[in-house]
Amino acid sequence: MPEQDSPPRLAGYLDKQQPELYQALTAYAQQVTREADKAGIPRRTLELVNYLASQINGCAFCLDLHRRRATGYGETEQRLALIRLYGEVELFSEAERVALELTEQVTRMSSARPTAELFARARLVYTEEQISVLCMAAIGINAFNRLSILSEHPVRRAAVEG
C-alpha cells in the first residue's frame, strides 16, 4: 500500500510567527467586545456566538476557551451541549436564537448567504447597531478559528477541581 502524504503543517504557531498581525486581530476582538457592551449585547450572548462558530468550524482550542468564558458569564453546560440545536429546544430566547442563526449563516457563507428573512427577524429583537456588532463578532471568531486550526493550538487538560 502506498504511503499517504500527510497534510502540510506550519512550522509554528501563526500568532508567534506574525505577532503584530495577531495583536491586530486581538485588538479587533477587544473592540467588538467594547462595542457589544455599548450596544447592550450581553457577554453571555457574545460567548454563545463564539462557541457556536468554533463548534461549526471544528476549532477545539477556541471551543474550549469560549466554553470556559461562557460558563464564567453564567452559561449552563446543558445549553452549551445543545447549542447546535438552538432552534429546536426551548432553552434559548428569541434574541439568542437570532444571534446564533446570524452566527451560523455568517460562518457558513461559502455555501449560502445570510437571508433577508433572517435580518428582518433580527430587527424584531435587535437594533441595527446590535446586528452589525453580532455580525462583526461572528467574523472575528471565524478568523480566530482559522488561526488556531492552522496553528494546531493544543487544548490543555483542565485542572481537576475538588
N, C-alpha and C positions, 0 to 999 in steps of 0.2 A: 504494500500500500504506500503511495507516495506521501512524503511528509508535507503536511499542510503548513503554509506560511502563516505565521501569527500576524495579527494586525499591527501596523506600525504604532509605536509608543513614543511619546515625547521624552526627551532626555531629562525632563524635570517638571516641576510644577510651573504652570504659566504665570501664576501670581508672583513666583520668585524670579522667573526669567524676565518678566516685564512689570516691575514693581510700580512704576509710575502709572501705567495703564490700569493696573489693579487698584491703585489708590483712587483713580478717577471713577472706576466702577463702584468702589466702596462709597465715595462721596455722593455718587448718584443715588445709591440705596439709602444713604442717610438723609438726603434731600427729599426723597419720596416719603420717608417716614415723617419728616417735619411737615410736608405738605398734607399728608394724611391726617396728622394731628390737627393742623389748622382747619382742614375741611370737615373735621368731626368724624372721621372714619376710625372705629375702634382698632386698637393694636391687635386685638384678638382676630378681627376680620382680616387685617393685613397678613397676619401669620397663617390664616387659613388659605389665603391666596398663595403665599409662598409654599405652603405644604402641598397643596393640590398640584401646582405646576411642577414641583420637584418629584411628586409621585408619577405624574404623567410622563415626565422626561426620564424617569429612572435614575435620578441622582441621589444615591444613598447618602452621601455626605450632607447635602442640603436638606434632605428629608429628615435626617437625624437632628440636625441643627434646629430646623423650624418646628419639629415636634417638641423639643425642649423649650423653645421660646414660647410656643403656643400654650403649652401647659403652664408655663410661668405667668401667662396672662389669664389663666383660669379655664383654658380649654380642657375638655374631657378626652380621655383615651377612647371612649365609645364613639364620639363624634369623629375623631381622627381616623379610627378604624373604618368608619362608614363614609368617609368623605367622598369617595368616588361615586357613591350612590346618593349624593346630596339632594337630588331631585325626587328620589323615591322614598326617602324616610322623612318623618316629620320632626327631625331633630334640629333642622336649620331654619332660621327665619327667612322670610321672603327676600329681605335685603342681602342676607348671606348667600342665598341660592343664586341671586342675580350676580353678586360678586364672583362666585365660584364659576358660574356659567361664562361670564366675561373672561375669567382667567383661562378656562378650558378652551374657549374659542380663540383667544389670543395665542395660546400655546400651540394650538393645532392649526394655525393659519396656513400652513403649507398645503393642507387638504381642503379647507373651507374657510371663508372669511366670516368674521362676526356678522350676524344678521341685523337688518334694520329692526326686525321684531324684537330682538334682544335689547337693542338700545332704547326702543320705545318702552319696554318693561323696566329697564334700568331707570328711566326718567320718572317712573312712578314712585321709586324708593330712594333715589339719589339725585343730587344736583349735578349739573354739567361738570362742575369742578370736581366733585367726588368721582364721577365716572371717569374723567380723564386721569385722576390720580390712581384709581384702580387699574386702568389700562397701563399706565406707566409702571406701576408695581409689578404687573404681570410681565411686562417687557424686561424689567430689571432682573427678576428672579430667573427668567429664561436665560439671560446672559450668564448669571452666576452658575446655573445648572450646567451649561455647556463648558464653562471654565473648569468646574470641578470634575465633570465626567472626563474631559480631555486630559486633565492633570492626574486623574485617578487618585483624588484626595481620599485617604483612608478614613473609615469610620472607626473611631476608638471605642473599645468596650467601656460601657458605663460602669462607674463605681457601684459596688453593691452597697445598698443602704441598709442600715439596721444595726 
